[in-house]
Amino acid sequence: MNGSAQEPSKELRPNALGMWDLVFFVVAAAAPLAVMSGVAPLAIQFGGIGAPGGYLLGGIVMFVFAVGFTAMTRYVPNPGAFYAYISQGLGRVVGGGAAFVALASYIPIAVGFVPAIGVFAQQSAESVFGLHVPWGVWATIGGAIVAILGYLNVTLSAKVLGTILVLEVLVLLVFTVPVIVRGGAEGLSLDGFSPGNIFAPGVGGLFVLSFGAFLGFESTAIYRGETRDGKKAVPRATYIAVGFLAVFYSLVVWAVIMSFGESQAVEAAGSDPADMFFVAMTRWVGKPLSDAMHLLLVTSALASVLAVHNASARYLHALARDRVLPRVLAGTDPRTHSPANASLLVTALTVLGVGGFQLFGADPYLQTFLWLNGIGIAGIIGLQVLCSIAIIVFFARDSHGVGIVRRLIAPTVAAVALTAALYLIVENFSVLTGAGTATNTVLLLVVPVAFLVGAAATRRARRVHHEPQPVLSHDDVLAQAPGRTEGA
């Protein structure tokens, strides 16, 4: 077969995205409004007034990880992100295992967020308009929107995500600013950022939630082949996204604690976590803004699904191009150059996943959403640990003139900190899922099983296709690398 004749149909559209589009994808995937209103009260419940510091510390660790991660983007232009970087550092078989872990993390999140859209929309329609429409109807509408936008041009997705993101950030800032200006309920205090309060007895549960809030920021690298001046845009977008989320999360969580007062905030989070932010919003800026937050919570979940859908499709596309998965998944739409076949598969898996959970009578939020989201958090933090090690090994072979902080110190610190975070996630997994030991064990086993399957599939692909070229050979790295003093 003449591969070169078919190759154009497998290319994604170059120069379709700018740096800010990448930022929108990453921050929208994190779903800041959904995280703040739906998860932050639980972080306050577990971590007490130290919750803002927990989010800030999580952001600092992710920023340190990004230092090594972005150093590697110059030398591994393949847009496979974890797959490409881990392959270059630790070998193609390990990279293939990592890619399957990424799929086993992102796709469950995409599946789980669809019924969450339905639940959020049902609650919002009842609260704001007094309408009762079953969550399944809303979930179907939301899933269809994601399927259509995920199939179409990635630029359209970026515009939708950017609009939604700006609105959800604005509504939280409209709440935060008055709280700060008026001094909160009991006066402003920075006790939430002191080490003594951050590392209080509930630190395990706090870190599970705060580290999970930064899910998927490495997806900037997935879009490198579709980004203008990706060599510069990917690192800049990564730093901006992580820095913004760290500051924004910690500021908003601190503000909601100040809005109740330190003496009352933990009790409010424990008694009614689902309504904590809406009560605070109503109290400080009025019911119209609280209603707006209800509606934007739905669009926040929708934006997160769309961003994760796009990331999942691109992982499938990268694996198919390297023949680890069937080549048909590398096919693109001739007009939009989107990873059309991979996108359709993600849609099909979403339908099957949501339908399967409902067939067994699973709760759409407490089980479908939380259980699948738990798999994703554990898998992606694990991949960050593996990627940190791969960065160290990659630059140990040849520093490429990169300074010791970026190639060794930062990834080493990140590997240690993320390993500790992963331990806390596994140890406190019930905080995420609310499930029993047997269920949690099954959910956690998805990650190592996915790794083993991916490693085996990659090994088989190499054997069947007679050792095809790796993602990027070491010689290619040297040939494509910028000047040896660059990036120091």
Secondary structure as GFF3:
##gff-version 3
##sequence-region A 1 488
A	DSSP	alpha_helix	3	6	.	.	.	ID=ss1
A	DSSP	three_ten_helix	7	10	.	.	.	ID=ss2
A	DSSP	alpha_helix	19	30	.	.	.	ID=ss3
A	DSSP	alpha_helix	32	34	.	.	.	ID=ss4
A	DSSP	pi_helix	35	39	.	.	.	ID=ss5
A	DSSP	alpha_helix	40	47	.	.	.	ID=ss6
A	DSSP	three_ten_helix	48	50	.	.	.	ID=ss7
A	DSSP	alpha_helix	51	73	.	.	.	ID=ss8
A	DSSP	alpha_helix	82	90	.	.	.	ID=ss9
A	DSSP	alpha_helix	92	124	.	.	.	ID=ss10
A	DSSP	pi_helix	125	129	.	.	.	ID=ss11
A	DSSP	alpha_helix	135	151	.	.	.	ID=ss12
A	DSSP	alpha_helix	154	181	.	.	.	ID=ss13
A	DSSP	three_ten_helix	191	193	.	.	.	ID=ss14
A	DSSP	alpha_helix	195	198	.	.	.	ID=ss15
A	DSSP	alpha_helix	203	212	.	.	.	ID=ss16
A	DSSP	three_ten_helix	217	226	.	.	.	ID=ss17
A	DSSP	alpha_helix	230	260	.	.	.	ID=ss18
A	DSSP	alpha_helix	262	271	.	.	.	ID=ss19
A	DSSP	three_ten_helix	273	275	.	.	.	ID=ss20
A	DSSP	alpha_helix	276	285	.	.	.	ID=ss21
A	DSSP	alpha_helix	287	321	.	.	.	ID=ss22
A	DSSP	three_ten_helix	327	330	.	.	.	ID=ss23
A	DSSP	alpha_helix	340	359	.	.	.	ID=ss24
A	DSSP	pi_helix	364	369	.	.	.	ID=ss25
A	DSSP	alpha_helix	370	397	.	.	.	ID=ss26
A	DSSP	alpha_helix	404	404	.	.	.	ID=ss27
A	DSSP	pi_helix	405	409	.	.	.	ID=ss28
A	DSSP	alpha_helix	410	427	.	.	.	ID=ss29
A	DSSP	alpha_helix	429	433	.	.	.	ID=ss30
A	DSSP	alpha_helix	437	464	.	.	.	ID=ss31
A	DSSP	alpha_helix	474	480	.	.	.	ID=ss32
###
